[in-house]
Amino acid sequence: MAEFTRDYNLSNIRLRIEYNFDNISRVDKELELVMTTMDDIPNFSNSEKNISLKKEIIKEYKPVAVEEITITDKATETITADPAIDVIRKIVKAIENEDYLTVRSYFTDEGYEMFTRIISYGTAKLLDQGLDFELIVLDDRRVVRSLKMKFDFPRNDRTFIEDVNFVFNKDNKVEALNFGLGRKAIQDIANKPEKFGSLAERYHLINFMENYKTAYCLERLDFIESIFADNALIIVGSVVKQGDNIGEMYNVLGGDRVRYLEMKKHEYIERLSNIFRANEFVNIQFENNEVRKVSGDEKIYGIQIKQNYYSTTYGDEGYLFLMFDLSDTTQPQIYVRTWQPEKNPDGSIIGLTDFHF
């Protein structure tokens, strides 16, 4: 997003995109050596973009067609009206006018609490858009996706742009909100083959990861504590080593892989509490991922996902692995959480193959 502080008389913007990926190149020592000894990085025409500017002020949001995906593996249709969309338009106006109490009746108690947290997440601002929503019908809920918002922080120059999703209950009230995954991460899950699971199961996976991401951004410590199993294996750092059986369900295979710090659930929650108190903001962004399912009837999944972590005092990038149970989608449980700053020497990431059941 380009923002101008005064009215420049410009007809276009020229963008030059960096593509040398310094951090990623460090994974391969030989590549890092090449990158550090090169005087000039070759120029590619696709690394420059010219964007035409049009002066256009959107005074009023007009009704638009909304794509409805009914998660029954059967049909996709386009609709022009839906009660949930009408509510969203009223919420949009309330955000613009900073008059939030006028829409309080459209939320459940928990939904409104999450709404106020998002509005208070830095300085929240709606981005001009045509409000082209995707509406997903999932079980007895309706999910209106992708209200774009920008979040700035007074004591930091960091800016985040998030797709905000609204989850409606059967009474057409907003019961939850979350920050959406990136399009690549969503596609990686949604495009899994039919044998992996139904379309509904795949959307439940997406919803779980979006709730996970949002809980960290909004510092919902109570929610994070509820989704980690009491005997969860939590590894902060690089490596898993052979460990004791946990809950007689799984144990880590093999010898030491890299350094590691294993935490009990209460230790991890206490660590997060300290991080949240010390930072003006925490934000995580997910990129490409790989999801696998444990064989059998149980809905236990493992996801390996590239994570970029940002906070006021610290930032890093690495690879997150979660093993979790979605047998009850209203009460998901995480059994394993590991993080490593880079891939293993063979290019692998900690995953389901490191555990036996």
N, C-alpha and C positions, 0 to 999 in steps of 0.2 A: 504494500500500500504506500502510495506517495502522498504526503501531506505538505501543503504550501502555506507559509505564514503570511503571505500577502498575494495580491492578485497579479501574478505574472502574466504577461501576454505571450503565452506559449501555444504552439499548435501541436507539439508532440513532446514526448519524453524519450530520451535515449538511455537505456539501461545496459550496463555491462555486468555480466554475471561471473562471479568467481567460480572456478571449477577445479581448483587444484587439490581441495580436500586434504589439507595438511594433516589433520588428526587421523584420518582413515589411512593415509599413506604410511603412517608410522607402524601399522600392523605388519607390513612387509618391509624388513630391514633393507633389502636390496632396492626396493622401490624408493624408500626414504632416502637412501644415498643418492640415487639418481635425481630425485626432486631437489635435494639440497645443493647439488653441484650444478644445476642448470641455471644459466643466467636469465634466460627468457623462456617463459612458458609459451608454447605455440598458440597462435590465435585461431579460433574457430568462428566462423560466421554466425553459428547458432548461439554463441555466447553474448551476442549483442541483439537487443530488441528495441525497435522503435514503436512507441505506443502513441497513437493518435489521441488527442485530447478533444473532448467535446464539453462545452459548458452546458450542463444540464442539472437543474435543481428539481428534485422530486418533492413536490408540495404535499402530495397525498398518496397514500398507498391504495392501489386499486385491486379489486379481486382478481386473482389469477387462477389458472387451472392448477390443480394439485394432483400429483401422481399418488394414487393409493395402491399400496401393495398389501393385499390380504394374504397373510402368511398361512395359506392352506395348500401351497404347492400347486395351485390351479390357475389363478388368473391375476392379471395386472390390468387395471383400468384407470382412466382419467376422469376425475370428478371436478366440478366447479364450485361446490359448496359442501361444507361439513361443519357441524357445531364446534368442533375443536378448533378449526381454522378461524371461525368468528371470534372465539375467545383469544386466540393468539393476536389477532389484529387489535383487540382492546388492550391487551398487555403491551403491545408495541407502542400504542399511544400513551399509555401510562408511563412507560420508560422514557419516552421523549419528553413528556411534561413533568417528569420526576414526581408524579402523583400516584404513588404505588398503592395507597390504601383504597383507591377507587376500584381496584381489581382484586382486593383481598378475598372476596366471596367466591372467586373462581379457583381457589386453591384449597387443598386440605391443610391442616396445621403443619404437617411435615413438609408439604410442598411449598408453602409460603416461607417457611424457615429457610429452605434451600434457595428460594428465589431471592430473599434478602441477602443471603450470603454471596450469591453471584453478583448482585447489584453492588455489594460492598467490597467485591474483589478488585481492589485498586479503584481507579476511576473508570467506570463502565460507560461505554458509548455504543449506540447502535450504528452499524454501517449502512449507508444507503443501499438499498437493494430492492428488487421487484417482489420480494417475499415469495419466491418460488419454492414452496415447501414440498418435502416428501412426507406423506402420511402413511404410517405403517400400522396395520391392525395385527396385534400380537396377543393371542389368547383373548382376555376380556379387556385389554388395554389398547389405547391408540397412542402412537408416538409421532409427534410432529417434529421433524428434524430440520436443523440447520438455520436457526436464526443467528446471523453473523453479528458478533459483538467484538469490540476492541477494548482492551484493558491496559491502562497505564498506571504507573505507581509513582506517587509524589516524590519519594526519596531515591528514585532509581530511573535510569533511562530505558529500562526494558519495557517492551510492548508485546503483548500477545493478542492474536486474533483467534477467536474460538467459535466453533459452530455449537450453539446452545440448543439442546433437544428438550422437549417438554413431553412428559409421560402423563396421559390422562387415564383416570379410572373409569369404571362403567357409568358413573354419575356425571361424567364430563367435567371433572375437576382435576386440576394439575396436582398429582401426588408426588412427583419427583422431577428433577431437572438434572441434566448432565452435560458435560463437554464431549463433543463427538470425536471419534478417532479420525485420523487423516484418511483421505480417500484410498490411498494405497493399502493401508492396514485393513480397511473395511473390505476392499476387493479380495485381499488374500484369504479372508474368512468366508465371505459370501460366495466366492467362486469355487469352494471346495466341492468335490463330486458328490452325487446323491448317496453313494455308499457310505460317505463320511457321516451323514446325518441329514435330517429333513431341513427344509428352508427355515422352519420355525426354530429348530435347534441351533442353526447357524446364527440367526438373529439374537437368540438368547446369549450366545457367546459374545457377540458384538456389544450387546447391552451390558454384560458383565464387565468387559474391559473398559467400557466408557464410564461405568459407575466407579470402577477401581481408579481410573485416572482422575475423575472428578473429586473423589474422596481425598486424595493427596493435595489437589489444588485448593480445595475449600477447607482443608485441615479438619476433616470430619473424623476425628480420632475414634469416636464411639463406633462409627460404621466400620472403620478399618479393623478395630478390635473384634467386631462381631463376625467378620468374614474369615479371619484366621482361626484355624482349628487350634484347640488348646495345646495339642502336641505337635504343632506345625514345626517343620524343619525350616529355619530361616537362616540363610547364609548371606552375610554382607561382606563383599570382597570378591575374591577371585575364584577360589577353588573348593571343590568338594573332596573330602577324603573318606575312607571307609569309616562308617559309624555304626552305632547300635541300632537295633530295630526300634522303630518309632510306631507305637500303636500296633505292633505286630503286623503292619501292613506293607511297609517298604523299608529298604535300607540302601544306602549309597554303595555302589559297587566300585571295585578297583582301589588302588592306593592313592596317595596324595597326587593331586593334579596341579594345584597352585596354592598360594597362600589363601587362608580363609579365616573368617570370624563367624562362628556359629552362635546364634542368639536364641534364647527362649522367647516365647511370645511376649511375656511381660517386659523383658529387657528391650525387645524391639519397639514395643509401644511406648515405653519410657524414652527411648532414644528419639522416636518421632516427635513426642511431646516437646522435648528440648529443642528440636529443629524448628518446629512450628513457632515456638515462643521467640526464637532468636531471629526469625526472618520476617521481613515485610510481606514476602510472597514465596510460594513454592509452586512450580509448574513442571509438569512432565509432558513430553510429546512422544508419541509412538510412531515408528516407521514400519518397514516391512516386517512380516512375521511368518512363522510356520506353526500350524496347529496340528496336533495329533490326538487321537482318541485311544484310550486304553481298551484293548479287546475285551469283549463281553457286553453284557447288558447294562452295566453301570455307566453313567454319564460322567466319567472322569477324563479330563482333558489335560494336555500339556501344551503350553504356548511358549515359544521362544520369540522374543520381540525386541527390536532395537529401540532403546530408550534414550532420550535426551532429557537431562534433569537440569532445572534452573532454580536458583534461589537467590536471595539478596547477597549472601556471603559465599556461595559456592555453586559450581556447575560442573557437570561431567556428562559423558556419554558412555554407553556400554550396552550390555545384552542382559535382559531380564528373562528369567524362566519362572513360570508359575505352573504348578500342578494343582488343579482344583476340581471340585465335585459340583455338578449342576443337576444332580438328581432332583433336588428341590430348588427351582429357580428363585424362589423367594428367600431362601436361606443358603446361599452358596458358601462353600467352605474351601479355603486354600490349605493344602497339605504341605506344599513345598514352595519356597520362594528363594531363588538364588539370583545373584547379580555378578557379572564379571566385566571388567573394563574393556576387554578385547577377546576375540575368538581364540580358541586353543591353537597351538602350533599347526595342527592338522586341518584347521579351518572349521572345526566343529564348535558347538555351543552346548553347555550343559542342558540335558533334556531327558525325555522319558527313558531313553536307552541306558541312562546312568542309574536307573532304579529297577528293582524287580518286585513282583507283587505275589 
